[in-house]
């Protein structure tokens, strides 16, 4: 059986591991509390921006997929009608 993952799960694992590693590094770094909170806030804002960017990309790709499906369905319906 073929696996159509194309490495997406591996890439997601790398990203999640990196995020967890960064978070643990920030939490255990010998910094004052205020500085650590600023770092956490900055990282959270970066992750939010990245999440929004990925959501936009997913939305765009989904729309393209739906549009492609609609074109194929119309073409198939037209061919069936002509037969």
Backbone bond lengths (Angstrom), bond angles and torsions (degrees), N, CA, C in turn:
res aa  C-N    CA-C-N  psi(-1)  N-CA   C-N-CA  omega(-1)  CA-C   N-CA-C  phi
1 X - - - 1.443 - - 1.534 108.42 -
2 X 1.329 117.17 135.52 1.468 120.76 -178.37 1.514 111.18 -80.60
3 X 1.300 115.28 146.85 1.456 121.61 177.05 1.524 107.70 -105.26
4 X 1.321 117.34 118.72 1.461 122.16 -176.81 1.525 112.32 -99.46
5 X 1.290 117.20 23.77 1.456 122.32 -177.17 1.526 112.00 -67.78
6 X 1.314 118.01 -34.21 1.465 123.61 -178.53 1.528 112.59 56.10
7 X 1.317 117.43 27.51 1.463 121.11 177.06 1.515 114.73 79.37
8 X 1.330 118.53 7.37 1.464 120.58 -177.80 1.526 111.30 -64.53
9 X 1.328 117.57 -41.42 1.471 119.58 178.98 1.522 110.66 -65.48
10 X 1.317 117.14 -39.05 1.455 121.02 178.04 1.526 110.02 -62.73
11 X 1.337 116.47 -46.20 1.460 120.93 179.64 1.523 110.86 -63.10
12 X 1.324 117.01 -41.93 1.466 120.29 178.19 1.527 109.96 -62.22
13 X 1.333 117.08 -40.63 1.460 120.57 178.31 1.515 112.21 -63.01
14 X 1.324 116.11 -40.92 1.468 120.66 177.71 1.531 110.02 -62.03
15 X 1.339 116.06 -44.60 1.469 119.93 -178.32 1.525 111.20 -65.41
16 X 1.329 116.71 -45.24 1.465 120.11 -179.76 1.525 109.96 -64.09
17 X 1.323 116.75 -42.28 1.462 120.09 177.37 1.521 111.77 -61.58
18 X 1.312 116.28 -40.77 1.465 120.17 178.07 1.515 112.04 -63.88
19 X 1.334 115.92 -42.87 1.464 119.92 179.00 1.531 110.79 -63.69
20 X 1.327 116.13 -44.66 1.464 118.95 178.98 1.523 111.20 -64.44
21 X 1.317 116.54 -39.97 1.459 120.01 177.76 1.520 111.79 -62.83
22 X 1.320 116.30 -42.17 1.466 120.06 178.61 1.525 110.59 -64.07
23 X 1.326 116.33 -43.32 1.462 120.17 179.75 1.528 110.99 -62.61
24 X 1.316 117.19 -45.76 1.466 120.12 179.09 1.529 111.14 -64.65
25 X 1.323 116.40 -37.84 1.460 119.72 177.67 1.516 111.95 -62.48
26 X 1.326 115.23 -40.55 1.473 119.33 178.83 1.523 110.40 -67.14
27 X 1.325 115.95 -43.88 1.464 119.22 -176.23 1.534 112.84 -67.34
28 X 1.321 116.96 -32.67 1.464 119.87 -176.63 1.529 113.32 -99.81
29 X 1.307 117.67 1.50 1.462 120.46 178.93 1.536 109.17 -71.95
30 X 1.324 116.87 143.47 1.468 119.77 -179.49 1.532 111.27 -79.08
31 X 1.341 115.86 76.26 1.463 121.23 179.36 1.520 108.34 -125.46
32 X 1.320 116.05 157.85 1.466 119.02 173.33 1.534 110.52 -63.25
33 X 1.322 116.15 154.12 1.462 121.67 -178.06 1.515 113.77 -55.74
34 X 1.339 117.25 -43.05 1.462 120.56 -178.27 1.536 110.70 -63.06
35 X 1.306 116.30 -42.36 1.468 120.58 179.54 1.529 110.52 -65.75
36 X 1.317 116.90 -40.26 1.466 120.97 178.38 1.523 110.19 -63.87
37 X 1.332 117.53 -42.15 1.468 120.59 178.64 1.523 111.03 -62.91
38 X 1.330 116.65 -39.55 1.469 119.97 177.21 1.527 110.61 -63.47
39 X 1.320 116.07 -42.52 1.469 120.02 177.88 1.526 111.21 -61.57
40 X 1.331 115.65 -44.58 1.464 119.72 179.32 1.532 111.10 -62.66
41 X 1.321 116.07 -41.71 1.467 120.00 179.29 1.529 110.04 -63.02
42 X 1.323 116.47 -44.32 1.467 120.54 179.94 1.533 110.97 -62.23
43 X 1.338 116.17 -44.28 1.466 120.34 178.33 1.523 110.93 -63.76
44 X 1.318 117.39 -41.59 1.462 120.81 179.54 1.527 110.43 -61.72
45 X 1.323 116.97 -39.45 1.466 120.57 177.88 1.525 110.82 -66.33
46 X 1.329 116.67 -40.19 1.472 120.10 176.95 1.519 110.73 -62.63
47 X 1.335 116.84 -44.28 1.464 121.04 -179.12 1.531 110.39 -65.64
48 X 1.334 115.99 -36.98 1.466 119.78 177.98 1.526 110.38 -63.27
49 X 1.334 115.95 -47.04 1.474 119.35 178.81 1.525 110.87 -60.06
50 X 1.327 116.43 -43.83 1.465 120.59 179.77 1.528 110.49 -64.72
51 X 1.313 117.15 -40.74 1.464 120.53 177.44 1.521 112.00 -62.29
52 X 1.331 116.51 -42.87 1.470 120.50 177.96 1.520 111.05 -65.40
53 X 1.330 116.51 -39.31 1.467 119.62 178.67 1.522 110.33 -63.55
54 X 1.322 115.94 -43.68 1.470 119.92 179.65 1.530 111.18 -66.54
55 X 1.333 116.78 -37.71 1.466 119.98 177.89 1.522 110.36 -63.85
56 X 1.334 116.77 -41.54 1.464 120.45 177.36 1.524 110.97 -62.63
57 X 1.322 116.68 -43.05 1.463 121.34 179.23 1.527 110.29 -63.51
58 X 1.336 116.50 -43.87 1.462 120.37 178.49 1.522 110.22 -61.62
59 X 1.323 116.82 -42.97 1.462 121.44 179.08 1.529 110.92 -61.34
60 X 1.324 116.15 -44.10 1.470 120.36 179.64 1.523 110.60 -63.03
61 X 1.323 116.57 -46.12 1.460 120.15 -179.32 1.522 111.10 -65.56
62 X 1.324 116.96 -37.39 1.460 120.17 178.41 1.523 110.46 -64.43
63 X 1.324 116.34 -43.48 1.466 120.26 179.17 1.524 110.50 -62.31
64 X 1.325 116.45 -42.44 1.461 119.81 177.85 1.522 110.83 -61.01
65 X 1.330 116.90 -41.80 1.463 121.07 179.05 1.516 112.16 -64.14
66 X 1.332 116.24 -42.15 1.470 120.38 178.33 1.521 109.95 -65.02
67 X 1.327 116.85 -43.77 1.466 119.99 179.00 1.527 111.14 -61.59
68 X 1.300 117.05 -41.76 1.466 121.61 178.45 1.530 110.46 -62.99
69 X 1.332 116.41 -43.66 1.456 120.62 178.11 1.529 110.50 -61.34
70 X 1.330 117.33 -43.49 1.465 120.98 179.77 1.531 111.15 -61.13
71 X 1.329 116.57 -43.50 1.474 119.68 179.34 1.518 110.77 -61.20
72 X 1.331 116.41 -44.47 1.466 120.35 179.91 1.530 110.68 -64.90
73 X 1.325 117.18 -41.25 1.462 120.88 -179.61 1.528 110.28 -64.83
74 X 1.317 117.30 -42.08 1.475 120.38 177.88 1.525 111.05 -63.16
75 X 1.327 115.05 -43.23 1.467 119.55 179.73 1.528 110.37 -62.88
76 X 1.326 117.07 -43.93 1.467 121.14 -179.97 1.536 110.27 -65.27
77 X 1.323 117.19 -40.83 1.469 120.54 179.07 1.523 110.32 -64.71
78 X 1.318 116.36 -39.69 1.462 120.81 179.36 1.543 110.37 -64.83
79 X 1.338 115.50 -42.36 1.463 119.59 178.85 1.519 111.00 -64.44
80 X 1.327 117.21 -40.93 1.462 120.45 178.52 1.527 110.94 -65.07
81 X 1.300 116.06 -37.89 1.465 121.14 -179.81 1.524 110.72 -66.58
82 X 1.323 116.84 -36.66 1.463 121.88 -177.97 1.527 112.24 -76.98
83 X 1.323 117.64 -21.11 1.483 120.68 -178.15 1.487 112.85 -76.97
